[in-house]
Amino acid sequence: MLSYRHAFHAGNHADVLKHFVEVELLRYLGQKDKPYWYIDTHAGAGCYSLEEGYATKNAEFETGIARLWQRDDLPQPLAGYVEVVRRLNPDGRLRLYPGSPLVASEVMPESDKLRLFELHPSDSQILQRNFADAGRRVQVQAANGFDGIKAILPPPPRRALVLIDPPYEDKRDYQHVVTALKEGLKRFATGTYAVWYPCLQRQEAKELPQQLKKLPVKSWLNVTLSIQAPSKDGFGMHGSGMFILNPPWTLHATLEQVMPYLVEVLGVDKGAGFTLEQHEN
């Protein structure tokens, strides 16, 4: 399905969770003086205007990044993520929001490479333009990332973060995520894989984390952020989650520090909350 455009949701509470965790994962990989790759299966357009176009329709960023923008009490790890967004808005006015590829490009060393997949024809062209000056560091493919990652795993440096972030408009995406991870782990068992998923009343959404917990990995971490109680009619996304395979050992403690703050600042009603669980075999 090609109808999904992430621009409608840019900078919302789900983006805050996803990109904060992404920054933490990339910075951990960057601590070693060894190269690594960033691989994004559903990269989007790369950057989004918050003043015009799709993002203004529902202005979802107002319940996400905008609530963090002017605060002076951010926990240190969260401040690092907000600083990435600030660098895109140097005059202090929140005009632009970076997608996952641009977040990665800002955080990663210049010598490390990005491999980006985006199937939507319009977003893929915009993504190409956004990274037109990146040279060989960034490769953009107008392709389905579920299929595309098969050809590049394992990456040459044998170190990588693979972000899997499909729109889930097509309910088959839930199974595609599980299948892609099973195949990816066969090729590249030591990689760090991060899966974003929506918290919905839909059965497939509820079952996905349980399926991911059964994958053959040494360790996993699952974190969710809900900003409100599920709607009585069963529709709408009340939160989102990040499921990380082979996570950094430091991530759980960081999330213990940051998640209560995000609930307090982004929460809409008494149904707001978070869950955090991890497992090591």
N, C-alpha and C positions, 0 to 999 in steps of 0.2 A: 504494500500500500504506500502511495507516494503523497498522501494528503497532509501528513504531519509536518508542521514547521515549528521548530523549537523556539523561534522568535516570539511566539505568543506567550511563552512561559519563562523567558529569559530573566534571570535574577531572582526567581521566586524562592520559597523556602527549600524546595527540593534542590535547586541549584546551589544554594548556600551549603547544604550538607554535602552534596556531591563534590563540589569544588574545594571545600575545606579539606575533606578527606583526601582528595587528589593531591593537593599541595603537600600534605603531610607525607603521603607515600613517595612523592617525587623527591622531596627533601631528604628523606631517609635514604633512598637509593643514591642520591648525590653526595652522601657523606663519604663514600668510598671513592678513592681515586681510580675508578675503573669505569669505562663507558657503559651506557645502557640506552635502550630505546624506549620510546613511548609509542604505543600502538592503540589507535582509537577506532573502534568498529563502526561507530555511528557519530561522525565528527560534527555534523551540522555545518553552519556557515562560518563558524569561528569567532564572530564578533557581532553584537546586536545593538542597535540604537534603542534607547529607552525614551526618546523624545518624539519619535515618529514611527509610522508603520505598525507592524503586527503587535509589538510589545505594548503599545498604548491602548489596545482594544480592551483588555482586562486589567492592565497595569499590575500584573502579578508581582512585579519587583517591589511594589510598595509594601508587601507583606514579607519580603525577603531581605535583599541587600540594602534597601532603603532604611530599614529599621536598625541596621548596624552602622550606617554610613557616618553619622555624626556623633556616635557614642565615644566617650573617652575612658570607658571602663572595660574594654574588650580584654578577655584573657589573652595572654601572649600568643599562643598558637593561632587563635582566631584572628588576631591583629595581623599576623603574617599573610593570611588569605585576603583580608580586606585591603592590605597594602598592594597586593597584585592588582586589584580593581582600581585602586587610587592611581596607580601609575598610568592607567589608561585614561584617566580623567584628571590631568595635572592642574586644572584650574579650580579643582575642588567641587565642581558641579557634577552630579551623577548623570552623565549623558550616555555612556556606552557601558556595555557589560561583556566581558570576555567569555566565550565558550570554552569548553574543555581543552581544545587544541591550543588556543592562545594562552590559557592559564599554564599549560605545560611548557610552551615556548618561553614564557616569562621566567619560569622557575628553573628550568633545566640549563646546565652548562651549554655554551655555544657549540661545543664539540659533539654533543649527543644528538641523536637523530629522532625524528618524528615520522611515523607512517600512519596516514590518515585515510579513512574510507568514508565515503558519503554517497548514498545512492540517489537521493533526491536531485534531479538535474539542476534546478535553480540554486540550491544550497551548495551543491558541488562546485558550480562555477564561481560562486561568491567565495568559497573556501580557497579555490585556486588563486583568485585575485588577492585575497588577504595574505597569502604566503608567497606571492609572486617574486618577492625579493629574497626569499630564504635560501635560494640555491639548492644544493644537493642535501642540505640538512633536513628538508621537509619534502616528502613525497605524498601527493594527494591522488587518490584513485577514485573515480566515479564508479563505485562498485559496492555490492553488499558486503559489509564487513564480516558477517558470519562466514562467508565463503572466502573472503580475501585473506583472513589471518592464516588459513591453512598453508598458504604458499610461503609465508615469511616466518613461521615458527619451526625451529627455534631461531631467534635472531642471532646474528654473528657474534655479538658480545656475550651471549648467554646470560644477559641480565635485561629485564624489561618490566614495565608496567603495562598491562593490557586492560584498557577500560572498555567495558561492554555496556552500552547505554542505549538500547533500542527504544522506540516510542511505545511499544506494547499496544498500539492501536489494533494490530492483528494479534489475536490471542495465541496464534501459533508462535509468536516471538518468545513466549515463556519456555516452550520446549526447545526452540532454537538456541536459547541461552544455554540450557543444560547440555544439549548436544555439542555446541561449540566448545564448551569447557571440557567435556570429556575428551574430545579430539585434541584440544589444545594441550591438556595435561599429558597426553600420550607423547606429544612432540616436545613439550617443554614443561616438565614437571616442576621445575624450581622457580618458574616465573611467578610474579605477583599479578593476580587477576582481581579486578575490582568490578563488581556488577552493581549498577544502580537499578532499583525497581520501585514501582509505585505501591503505596499502601491503599488498597481498595477493598471493597466488599466482595469483589469478584473472586471466585474460587481459585482460578489460576494464580492470581496474585498472592493469595494466602498460602498456596502450596509451594510456590517457588523456593522460598528460603529453606523449607524442609527438604526439598530435593537437593539443594546445593550442599546441605550439611552431610549428605551421603556420598559426596564425591571423594575420590581417593587422594587426599592431601594430608600433609603433616599437621597443618593448623588452619583454622579459619576464624574470622571475626564477623559478627553481624551487628549492625547498629541501625536503629530506626528513629526518626523524628516525626512525631505527629503534632500538628499545630492546633488541632481541634478534634472533637469527637466525631466519629463517623456519622454521616447524615442519616436521618431516619428512613429516607426513601431508598437508601442503598447506593446512591449515585455520588460521584465525585471523589477526588483524591484528598484524603485527610492527612496524609503524610507520605514519607518515602523512606527507603532504606538503602544502605550500602553493605554488600556482602563481599568480604575480601578473603581470597584464598592466598595462603602463604603471607600473612600480614607481618609488618615489622613488630618486634616484641614491645616497642615503645607505644604503639598506637592505642592500646586499651587504656592506659593511664591518661593519655592525652584526652581521649574522649570522655573519660570519667570527669575530667576537669571542665570540659567545654560544654557537654550536652545539657547539663542543668541550666547553664546560662542561655543557651539557644531556646530552650523551652520557655524560660522566663520572658525573653525579649520577643520571640516570634509567636508565642502561643496566643491563640484567639479566644479560647474558652477553657473550662475546667477539664476538658478532654485532652488537652495538650500534655505531652509526655515523651519519654524516650525509652528504648530498650537497648541493652548492650550485653552481648554474650560472646564468649570465645571458647575455643576448644583446641587442644593439642593431643595428637595421638601418641 
